[in-house]
Amino acid sequence: MRGLLKGIDIKNPKILELGAATGFLTRWLLNQYGGRGVLVDKSEASFRAYTALKDNLKRNIIYINEDLFQLELDETFHLVCSFGL
C-alpha cells in the first residue's frame, strides 16, 4: 500500500471503503495519514465483528450497514478503496 501511495501528498484524507468488513484497510490508512473514514458493508456479521473491535481509530469512522448499490452519499472522498469485493 505504501508503494501505491508513494509520492502522493495525503494529509487527513476522507476515506470511503466499499465492502469494508471490519475496515482493516481504512484503519491502516487512518493510522498512517490521519483523517476520517466511512465504511460500507451490508453484512451484519461484518458489522458485529467491527463493533467488537477495541480500536481508538473507530472514533474517526462511520460504519454504514447498507448495500453499496443502494448507497447515497452527499460527500466526496480523497480515497475510495475496496479489496476482494
C-alpha positions as CSV (number, residue, x, y, z in Angstrom):
1,M,0.0,0.0,0.0
2,R,2.8,2.4,0.8
3,G,4.2,1.8,-2.7
4,L,0.9,2.6,-4.3
5,L,0.6,5.9,-2.4
6,K,4.3,6.8,-2.6
7,G,4.7,10.4,-3.8
8,I,1.1,11.4,-3.1
9,D,0.6,14.1,-0.6
10,I,-2.0,12.7,1.8
11,K,-2.9,14.6,4.9
12,N,-6.1,14.0,6.8
13,P,-8.0,12.3,4.0
14,K,-11.6,11.4,3.8
15,I,-11.6,7.7,3.0
16,L,-14.5,5.5,1.7
17,E,-14.1,1.8,1.9
18,L,-16.6,-0.3,0.0
19,G,-17.2,-3.9,1.1
20,A,-15.3,-2.9,4.2
21,A,-15.9,-5.9,6.5
22,T,-14.1,-4.7,9.7
23,G,-12.4,-1.8,7.9
24,F,-8.9,-3.1,8.1
25,L,-7.7,-1.0,5.2
26,T,-9.3,2.2,6.3
27,R,-8.0,1.7,9.9
28,W,-4.5,1.2,8.5
29,L,-4.8,4.3,6.3
30,L,-6.0,6.4,9.2
31,N,-3.1,5.2,11.3
32,Q,-0.7,6.3,8.6
33,Y,-2.3,9.5,7.4
34,G,-4.9,10.6,9.9
35,G,-8.3,11.8,8.6
36,R,-11.7,10.1,8.8
37,G,-13.3,7.1,7.2
38,V,-16.7,5.8,6.1
39,L,-17.1,2.0,5.9
40,V,-19.8,0.4,3.8
41,D,-20.8,-3.2,4.1
42,K,-24.2,-4.9,4.1
43,S,-23.1,-7.9,6.1
44,E,-24.5,-8.0,9.6
45,A,-21.7,-10.4,10.7
46,S,-19.0,-7.9,9.4
47,F,-20.7,-5.1,11.3
48,R,-20.8,-7.2,14.5
49,A,-17.1,-8.0,14.1
50,Y,-16.3,-4.3,13.6
51,T,-18.3,-3.3,16.6
52,A,-16.4,-5.8,18.8
53,L,-13.0,-4.3,17.8
54,K,-11.2,-2.4,20.5
55,D,-9.6,0.3,18.3
56,N,-9.3,4.0,19.2
57,L,-9.4,4.8,15.4
58,K,-13.1,3.9,15.4
59,R,-13.9,7.4,16.8
60,N,-12.9,8.7,13.3
61,I,-15.0,6.2,11.4
62,I,-18.7,5.9,10.4
63,Y,-20.0,2.4,9.6
64,I,-22.9,2.2,7.2
65,N,-24.5,-1.2,7.2
66,E,-26.1,-1.0,3.7
67,D,-25.9,-2.4,0.2
68,L,-23.4,-0.3,-1.7
69,F,-25.6,-0.4,-4.8
70,Q,-28.3,1.4,-2.8
71,L,-25.9,3.9,-1.2
72,E,-26.4,7.6,-1.5
73,L,-23.8,9.9,-0.1
74,D,-23.7,13.6,-0.4
75,E,-19.9,14.0,0.3
76,T,-16.8,13.5,-1.7
77,F,-13.7,11.5,-0.7
78,H,-10.0,11.7,-1.2
79,L,-9.5,7.9,-1.3
80,V,-12.0,5.2,-2.3
81,C,-10.9,1.6,-1.8
82,S,-12.1,-1.9,-1.8
83,F,-10.4,-5.3,-1.6
84,G,-11.9,-8.6,-2.5
85,L,-15.3,-7.1,-3.4
